[in-house]
Amino acid sequence: MKKLTLKQAAEDCHGTLAPEQAEAVVTGVQIDSRRVKPGDLFIAIKGEKVDGHDFIDMAAGLGASAALVERPVRASIPTILVPDTVRAYGDLAAARRERMGITVIGITGSVGKTTTKEMTACMLEHTYHTARTEGNHNNNIGLPMTILDMPDDTETAVLELGMNHFGEMARLTSIAKPDIAVITNIGTMHIEHLGSREGILQAKLEIFRGVPENGVGVFNGDEPLLWNVRADGGHKKYYYGIENHACDVLATDIQELDDGMRFVVSGFGHRFELFVPVLGRHTVYNTLAAVTAALLLKVPPETIQAQISSFHNTGMRQKIYERDGFTIIEDCYNAGPESTEAALEILAGFRSRTNGRCIAVLGDMLELGNRSAAEHYRIGRIAAEKADVLMAYGPNAPRVIGGAITGGMNDRCAKAYDDQKKLAEALSRIARPGDAILVKGSRGMHMERVLDLFEKEDTKAEV
C-alpha cells in the first residue's frame, strides 16, 4: 500500500494519536506480529486465546512503525487508540478502498460464493489488474486484510462477503462498497441463526446498504425469493438463470460431459458457447453469475471463453481426481443441504462412466438449527437414489442412514460412524478399484481427515 502518515491513519479509523507522532509514516498493515515488516502498522486484536496487545514489543522489534490499540499501553513505538481495533481495522480498509478508486464486485450467497468469486476473478484478470479474496477471508477480519493487501495498481477487486447473523453483511458492505453486488442463491446455511430462508434473504440483502446509487445487483433469477425483490429498492438488478427465460443472462443447451459442463450463454446482446471444466448443474449457475458481472464490465465474450475454459477451483471444493483406480470427489470445504444434494448428483453421474460403485461418505451439515434432523434425513433419502454405499459421520449420521434405508437402500450398504479412523478403515475395506468416492461435510467436521486416513490405509493395504 502507499505510504500513509499516522495522522491520516488515525483519521481513517477515528483514533487518537499524540500530535508529535502525526508525521510518522506506515507502509503496510499487519495483524500477525510474527509477520510484521519494517514500516507496518500493527493492529493489536484481542482474540479468544491471545491478545495482540501482548505482542506489541515483538512487532516493534521487527520494525513496526506504530500500533493500533484499544487500551493504553506502554510501547516503544507510537500508538493510535481506538475503542475497537477490529472495527478500526475495517475503517482503515474502507478508507483505502475509497482512495483507490477501483471497481468492486461483492459476492455473497448461501452456496457457491467462493467458486463464483474465483470464476469472476478468472474472467476479469486478463482485462483488468484484478485482486480477489484469498481463501475464505470473507469476514470482518479477512475482508480488511484483503483490501489492505491489494496491490496499488488494482483496477477491479472481487470480494467474497460471508455472514451468519443479522447486521454482519451491513458492516462488510460498508467496508467493501461494491459497485456490483452478487447474490448466488438463498439456501438453508446458517438458518440456525437467521430463523428462515426469508430471514437469510433479508440478511443477504443488507449488501445493498453499501452499494452506491449507480451500483447494481446480480441475482439468481431461478430463485423465487430473489426474483420477487426485482422491483424493490432503488438499485438496478440484473438476473441470470436456466429455467426463468425472463432473466437478462440465460444458459441453454446444457451438456454434462465427462470433464465439465458445456452450454450456450445469451445476454446483453451476446450469444456464445462456454466450456467449464467443473461438473454439476450448480456449476452453470456459478458461471452465469460470473459471466453477468464480466459482461457488465465490458469483458469480451471471447476473453470469457478463453479464461473459463482453463478454470481450476480452489481449496477442497469439488476436486475430482484418480488415485489407485478410485475416482475421488473431494468436496470437504463446507456442506449444506443444497450443496450436498448437488454433490450427490455429481457422484451419481459416475455410474455411467466407471465399472464400479458410487460411495458417499458424508459428514454432518452444521448450523441448520431446528431443521437439522429433517434435512439430514432428507439427504439420506436422496443418497439412497444417488449412491450404492453410504457412510455417514457425526451426531446426525443415524438420521442420514435412517433416511437412506427408508428411501430403499439396503441396510448392509448404509452405516453410521462416530470415529473418523474407524470410518476410514471401513472405507478401505469396502472400496474397490473402479469405485467413485464422494467425501463431503461441513467445515467443522474436517472430512478431509477421513480422506487422508483412507489414502494412507489404502497405501498400507497395497504394501
Phi, psi and omega per residue, in radians:
M1 nan 2.749 3.136
K2 -1.224 2.713 -3.123
K3 -1.015 2.519 -3.119
L4 -2.394 2.280 3.059
T5 -1.291 2.736 3.095
L6 -1.099 -0.550 3.087
K7 -1.058 -0.805 3.138
Q8 -1.157 -0.710 3.121
A9 -1.076 -0.738 3.134
A10 -1.118 -0.684 3.106
E11 -1.162 -0.702 -3.128
D12 -1.064 -0.652 -3.071
C13 -1.897 0.231 3.061
H14 1.008 0.754 -3.113
G15 -1.821 3.008 3.137
T16 -1.902 2.322 -3.070
L17 -2.407 2.453 3.075
A18 -1.107 2.308 -3.065
P19 -0.940 -0.651 -3.089
E20 -1.211 -0.163 -3.136
Q21 -1.785 0.069 -2.970
A22 -1.082 -0.605 -3.022
E23 -1.578 -0.052 3.047
A24 -1.052 2.690 -2.997
V25 -2.106 2.480 2.976
V26 -2.055 2.583 -3.122
T27 -2.101 0.048 3.118
G28 -2.937 3.013 3.141
V29 -2.322 2.399 -3.102
Q30 -2.534 2.406 3.100
I31 -1.827 -0.185 3.136
D32 -1.848 1.957 -3.073
S33 -1.038 -0.463 -3.130
R34 -1.262 -0.333 -3.072
R35 -1.888 0.170 -3.137
V36 -1.088 2.401 3.041
K37 -2.023 2.747 3.121
P38 -0.928 2.287 3.131
G39 1.674 -0.113 -3.099
D40 -1.291 2.628 2.884
L41 -1.622 2.054 -3.116
F42 -1.566 2.182 3.141
I43 -1.647 2.010 -3.111
A44 -1.541 1.731 -3.109
I45 -1.802 2.304 3.093
K46 -1.587 2.014 -3.140
G47 -1.780 -2.990 -3.129
E48 -1.221 -0.584 -3.057
K49 -1.909 -0.597 -3.112
V50 -2.278 2.725 -3.139
D51 -2.067 2.057 -3.118
G52 -1.011 -0.432 3.121
H53 -1.083 -0.416 -3.139
D54 -1.363 -0.120 -3.053
F55 -2.054 0.278 -3.136
I56 -1.115 -0.710 3.124
D57 -1.092 -0.679 3.089
M58 -1.080 -0.795 3.131
A59 -1.069 -0.722 3.123
A60 -1.094 -0.716 3.137
G61 -1.108 -0.462 3.113
L62 -1.560 0.007 3.038
G63 1.887 0.168 3.115
A64 -1.007 2.402 3.123
S65 -1.396 -0.510 -3.075
A66 -2.863 2.974 3.100
A67 -2.286 2.522 3.039
L68 -1.751 2.124 -3.004
V69 -2.272 2.766 3.078
E70 -2.012 0.163 2.971
R71 -2.626 2.602 -3.132
P72 -1.049 2.369 3.122
V73 -2.403 2.715 2.974
R74 -1.495 2.165 -3.084
A75 -2.569 2.680 3.121
S76 -1.493 -0.045 3.116
I77 -2.162 2.769 3.118
P78 -1.034 2.654 3.101
T79 -2.250 2.533 3.003
I80 -1.906 2.150 -3.082
L81 -1.704 2.217 3.118
V82 -2.328 2.815 3.096
P83 -1.196 -0.543 -3.021
D84 -2.589 1.947 -3.059
T85 -1.213 -0.527 3.103
V86 -1.141 -0.804 3.117
R87 -1.128 -0.706 3.130
A88 -1.104 -0.635 3.076
Y89 -1.020 -0.796 3.084
G90 -1.126 -0.655 3.119
D91 -1.132 -0.679 3.076
L92 -1.074 -0.724 3.135
A93 -1.166 -0.742 3.137
A94 -1.059 -0.714 3.131
A95 -1.130 -0.717 3.131
R96 -1.173 -0.711 3.115
R97 -1.010 -0.716 3.136
E98 -1.161 -0.757 -3.090
R99 -1.173 -0.533 -3.075
M100 -1.264 -0.443 3.123
G101 1.124 0.606 -3.091
I102 -1.599 2.944 2.997
T103 -1.688 2.231 -3.086
V104 -1.993 2.297 2.986
I105 -1.882 2.031 3.114
G106 -1.766 2.253 -3.037
I107 -2.143 2.212 3.048
T108 -2.405 3.088 -3.114
G109 2.583 2.791 -3.118
S110 -1.236 -0.618 -3.095
V111 -2.430 2.465 2.970
G112 1.562 0.042 -3.045
K113 -1.195 -0.622 3.139
T114 -1.218 -0.767 3.093
T115 -1.100 -0.734 3.108
T116 -1.100 -0.682 3.080
K117 -1.051 -0.807 -3.131
E118 -1.143 -0.718 3.125
M119 -1.128 -0.731 3.140
T120 -1.095 -0.827 3.113
A121 -1.068 -0.695 3.113
C122 -1.032 -0.739 -3.131
M123 -1.250 -0.530 -3.057
L124 -1.523 -0.494 -2.885
E125 -1.195 -0.317 3.071
H126 -1.350 -0.428 -3.078
T127 -1.745 -0.607 -3.089
Y128 -2.226 2.691 2.916
H129 -1.230 1.920 -2.933
T130 -2.044 2.264 3.004
A131 -1.867 2.758 -3.136
R132 -2.584 2.809 2.998
T133 -1.103 2.243 3.079
E134 -1.538 2.373 3.120
G135 1.011 -2.308 3.141
N136 -1.993 0.641 3.133
H137 -1.340 1.201 -2.981
N138 -2.043 0.291 -3.095
N139 -1.983 -2.868 -3.040
N140 -1.263 -0.113 2.994
I141 -1.787 -0.832 -3.073
G142 -1.184 -0.661 -3.131
L143 -1.117 -0.883 3.072
P144 -1.019 -0.682 3.116
M145 -1.008 -0.794 -3.139
T146 -1.059 -0.837 -3.083
I147 -1.159 -0.752 -3.093
L148 -1.263 -0.370 3.119
D149 -1.611 -0.068 -3.082
M150 -1.154 2.460 3.059
P151 -1.044 2.645 -3.093
D152 -1.162 -0.370 -3.122
D153 -1.600 0.199 3.135
T154 -1.032 2.352 3.086
E155 -1.896 -0.656 3.071
T156 -2.281 2.554 3.087
A157 -2.252 2.270 3.112
V158 -1.872 1.896 -2.971
L159 -2.030 2.234 3.091
E160 -1.531 2.322 -3.113
L161 -2.097 1.970 -3.119
G162 -1.917 2.679 3.126
M163 -2.805 2.770 2.976
N164 -2.487 0.140 3.073
H165 -2.412 2.700 3.047
F166 -1.049 2.486 3.088
G167 1.608 -0.394 -3.112
E168 -1.205 -0.730 3.131
M169 -1.139 -0.659 3.130
A170 -1.030 -0.712 3.119
R171 -1.178 -0.797 -3.118
L172 -1.095 -0.724 -3.112
T173 -1.250 -0.433 3.055
S174 -1.214 -0.407 3.083
I175 -1.493 -0.849 -3.044
A176 -1.338 -0.609 -3.072
K177 0.774 1.142 -3.053
P178 -1.221 2.420 3.030
D179 -1.386 -0.537 3.057
I180 -2.188 2.093 -3.126
A181 -1.861 2.025 -3.094
V182 -1.832 2.252 2.989
I183 -2.078 1.994 -3.020
T184 -1.302 -0.638 -3.107
N185 -3.086 3.010 3.051
I186 -2.168 1.801 -3.122
G187 -1.865 -2.519 -3.112
T188 -2.068 0.065 3.054
M189 -1.027 2.367 3.115
H190 1.219 0.266 -3.130
I191 -1.123 -0.393 3.088
E192 -0.997 -0.633 -3.095
H193 -1.646 -0.408 -2.999
L194 -1.919 -0.063 2.920
G195 1.528 -0.716 -3.070
S196 -2.852 2.963 3.079
R197 -1.132 -0.568 3.079
E198 -1.140 -0.647 3.075
G199 -1.148 -0.705 3.090
I200 -1.080 -0.735 3.094
L201 -0.993 -0.868 -3.111
Q202 -1.097 -0.653 3.112
A203 -1.163 -0.710 3.116
K204 -1.170 -0.653 -3.110
L205 -1.187 -0.208 3.020
E206 -1.022 -0.306 3.139
I207 -1.007 -0.497 -3.103
F208 -1.259 -0.247 3.140
R209 -1.129 -0.414 3.129
G210 -1.814 -0.039 -3.115
V211 -1.398 2.234 3.106
P212 -1.098 2.895 -3.059
E213 -1.003 -0.618 -3.125
N214 -1.584 0.122 3.086
G215 -1.358 2.924 -3.073
V216 -2.345 2.857 3.025
G217 -1.895 2.614 3.043
V218 -2.220 1.966 -2.978
F219 -2.170 2.705 3.031
N220 -1.325 1.940 -3.076
G221 -1.384 -0.129 3.052
D222 -1.542 -0.066 3.074
E223 -1.672 1.912 -3.067
P224 -0.964 -0.673 -3.127
L225 -1.083 -0.636 3.113
L226 -1.369 -0.674 3.131
W227 -1.098 -0.605 -3.077
N228 -1.285 -0.136 3.102
V229 -1.823 0.249 -3.047
R230 -1.087 -0.471 -3.134
A231 -1.716 0.006 -3.086
D232 -1.415 2.537 2.988
G233 1.291 3.137 -3.036
G234 -1.712 -0.040 -3.081
H235 -1.626 2.451 3.050
K236 -1.177 2.429 3.131
K237 -2.165 2.338 3.053
Y238 -1.953 2.470 -3.057
Y239 -2.085 2.527 3.038
Y240 -2.161 2.718 -3.137
G241 -3.103 -3.110 3.105
I242 -2.062 -0.840 -3.064
E243 -1.498 -0.641 -3.044
N244 -1.512 1.780 -3.055
H245 -1.321 -0.029 3.048
A246 -1.485 -0.038 -3.126
C247 -1.182 2.710 3.119
D248 -1.272 -0.581 3.133
V249 -2.234 2.209 -2.963
L250 -2.266 2.504 3.025
A251 -1.863 2.288 3.105
T252 -2.339 3.009 3.088
D253 0.932 0.830 -3.063
I254 -1.365 2.258 3.086
Q255 -2.213 2.301 3.013
E256 -1.715 1.978 -3.117
L257 -1.709 3.125 -3.139
D258 -1.155 -0.494 -3.032
D259 -2.098 0.242 3.114
G260 2.755 -2.892 -3.082
M261 -2.014 2.377 3.052
R262 -2.119 2.344 -3.139
F263 -2.798 2.938 -3.141
V264 -1.864 2.333 3.112
V265 -1.854 2.308 3.049
S266 -2.217 2.261 3.112
G267 2.969 2.591 3.111
F268 0.932 0.638 3.102
G269 1.440 0.091 -3.127
H270 -1.972 2.680 3.000
R271 -2.543 2.077 -3.085
F272 -2.704 2.728 -3.122
E273 -1.637 2.525 3.080
L274 -2.221 2.536 2.905
F275 -2.102 2.230 3.127
V276 -2.103 2.158 -3.070
P277 -1.396 0.853 3.086
V278 -2.424 2.388 -3.077
L279 -1.494 2.758 2.990
G280 1.862 2.504 3.121
R281 -1.082 -0.580 3.121
H282 -1.089 -0.451 3.074
T283 -1.065 -0.644 3.134
V284 -1.099 -0.744 3.124
Y285 -1.116 -0.790 3.133
N286 -1.055 -0.731 3.140
T287 -1.139 -0.733 -3.138
L288 -1.077 -0.691 3.095
A289 -1.054 -0.805 3.136
A290 -1.149 -0.725 3.124
V291 -1.064 -0.760 -3.133
T292 -1.040 -0.806 3.111
A293 -1.099 -0.754 -3.119
A294 -1.117 -0.753 3.115
L295 -1.134 -0.650 3.080
L296 -1.084 -0.487 3.123
L297 -1.691 0.301 2.991
K298 1.146 0.492 3.022
V299 -1.310 2.227 -3.106
P300 -1.107 2.497 3.113
P301 -0.938 -0.653 -3.129
E302 -1.161 -0.529 3.057
T303 -1.221 -0.748 3.097
I304 -1.022 -0.799 -3.141
Q305 -1.026 -0.845 -3.082
A306 -1.148 -0.741 -3.064
Q307 -1.192 -0.799 -3.016
I308 -1.332 -0.351 -3.119
S309 -1.171 -0.338 3.121
S310 -2.012 0.394 -3.092
F311 -1.149 2.424 3.028
H312 -2.247 2.271 -3.121
N313 -1.321 2.889 -3.062
T314 -1.804 2.827 2.975
G315 1.012 -2.384 -3.068
M316 -1.825 0.561 -3.105
R317 -1.667 1.978 3.068
Q318 0.682 1.012 3.034
K319 -1.598 2.032 -3.089
I320 -1.935 2.189 -3.118
Y321 -2.643 2.836 3.112
E322 -1.739 2.400 3.073
R323 -2.581 2.038 3.069
D324 0.903 0.677 3.092
G325 1.596 -0.157 3.098
F326 -1.674 2.574 2.904
T327 -1.727 2.043 -3.098
I328 -1.806 2.225 3.016
I329 -1.901 1.705 -3.119
E330 -1.584 1.956 -3.099
D331 -2.415 1.043 -2.936
C332 -1.719 0.030 -3.030
Y333 -1.168 -0.770 -3.139
N334 -2.874 2.982 -3.132
A335 -2.750 2.398 2.942
G336 -2.417 3.062 -3.119
P337 -0.971 -0.743 -3.079
E338 -1.178 -0.821 -3.095
S339 -1.242 -0.560 3.107
T340 -1.202 -0.718 3.077
E341 -1.058 -0.734 3.118
A342 -1.121 -0.713 3.135
A343 -1.132 -0.680 3.095
L344 -1.137 -0.598 3.088
E345 -1.115 -0.731 3.098
I346 -1.121 -0.758 3.102
L347 -0.988 -0.816 -3.102
A348 -1.071 -0.508 3.133
G349 -1.119 -0.341 -3.132
F350 -1.389 -0.133 3.093
R351 -1.054 -0.594 -3.111
S352 -1.572 -0.040 -3.068
R353 -1.946 -0.306 -3.109
T354 -2.223 2.927 3.093
N355 -1.642 -0.021 -3.056
G356 -1.755 -2.876 -3.125
R357 -1.715 2.896 3.055
C358 -1.807 2.046 -3.094
I359 -1.960 2.147 3.102
A360 -1.812 2.151 3.067
V361 -2.001 1.840 -2.964
L362 -2.052 2.218 2.990
G363 -1.622 2.926 -3.127
D364 -1.014 2.641 2.980
M365 -1.749 2.097 -3.022
L366 -1.650 2.951 3.053
E367 1.062 0.656 3.099
L368 -1.782 -0.041 3.063
G369 1.008 -2.385 -3.083
N370 -1.299 -0.020 3.065
R371 -1.667 0.000 -3.025
S372 -1.044 -0.888 -3.089
A373 -1.043 -0.808 -3.097
A374 -1.158 -0.698 -3.093
E375 -1.237 -0.670 3.101
H376 -1.154 -0.686 3.091
Y377 -1.111 -0.733 -3.131
R378 -1.125 -0.728 3.113
I379 -1.103 -0.635 3.073
G380 -1.054 -0.750 3.119
R381 -1.114 -0.688 3.096
I382 -1.153 -0.727 3.128
A383 -1.057 -0.554 3.116
A384 -1.072 -0.523 3.127
E385 -1.488 -0.582 -2.968
K386 -1.702 -0.378 -3.056
A387 -2.118 2.704 3.056
D388 -1.627 -0.495 3.115
V389 -2.345 2.396 3.130
L390 -2.215 2.226 3.080
M391 -2.205 2.100 -3.046
A392 -2.037 2.509 -3.096
Y393 -2.274 2.379 3.065
G394 2.108 3.041 -3.126
P395 -1.011 -0.516 -3.123
N396 -1.626 0.076 -3.115
A397 -0.980 -0.749 3.123
P398 -1.045 -0.564 3.111
R399 -1.205 -0.707 3.098
V400 -1.073 -0.810 -3.127
I401 -1.143 -0.697 3.082
G402 -1.033 -0.743 3.102
G403 -1.111 -0.706 -3.126
A404 -1.132 -0.776 -3.132
I405 -1.145 -0.742 3.064
T406 -1.066 -0.588 3.142
G407 -1.362 -0.009 3.045
G408 1.953 0.001 3.125
M409 -1.351 2.397 3.087
N410 -1.070 2.346 -3.072
D411 -1.151 -0.287 3.070
R412 -1.315 -0.254 -3.105
C413 -1.812 0.060 -3.086
A414 -2.333 2.186 -3.103
K415 -2.566 2.508 3.102
A416 -1.719 2.560 -3.140
Y417 -2.318 2.574 3.058
D418 -2.077 0.176 -3.125
D419 -2.426 2.167 -3.062
Q420 -1.173 -0.624 -3.136
K421 -1.136 -0.746 3.107
K422 -1.137 -0.640 3.103
L423 -1.105 -0.829 -3.129
A424 -1.098 -0.704 3.117
E425 -1.108 -0.731 3.122
A426 -1.145 -0.720 3.116
L427 -1.080 -0.698 3.126
S428 -1.103 -0.628 3.122
R429 -1.274 -0.646 -3.022
I430 -1.414 -0.757 -2.998
A431 -1.172 2.475 3.108
R432 -2.242 2.607 3.080
P433 -0.883 2.382 -3.060
G434 1.807 -0.326 3.128
D435 -1.304 2.598 2.972
A436 -1.814 2.274 -3.040
I437 -2.145 2.067 3.041
L438 -1.696 2.257 3.049
V439 -2.127 2.054 -3.055
K440 -2.604 2.592 3.084
G441 3.122 2.939 3.101
S442 -1.129 2.712 -3.074
R443 -0.933 -0.697 -3.108
G444 -1.196 -0.218 3.128
M445 -1.528 -0.266 3.059
H446 0.914 0.911 -3.091
M447 -1.219 -0.281 3.058
E448 -1.079 -0.432 3.092
R449 -1.179 -0.649 3.084
V450 -1.078 -0.781 -3.137
L451 -1.112 -0.727 3.120
D452 -1.104 -0.779 3.119
L453 -1.118 -0.716 3.123
F454 -1.073 -0.787 -3.103
E455 -1.160 -0.587 3.063
K456 -1.212 -0.721 3.099
E457 -1.092 -0.697 -3.108
D458 -1.155 -0.704 3.109
T459 -1.120 -0.716 3.129
K460 -1.084 -0.702 -3.123
A461 -1.135 -0.627 -3.137
E462 -1.165 -0.680 3.133
V463 -1.177 nan nan
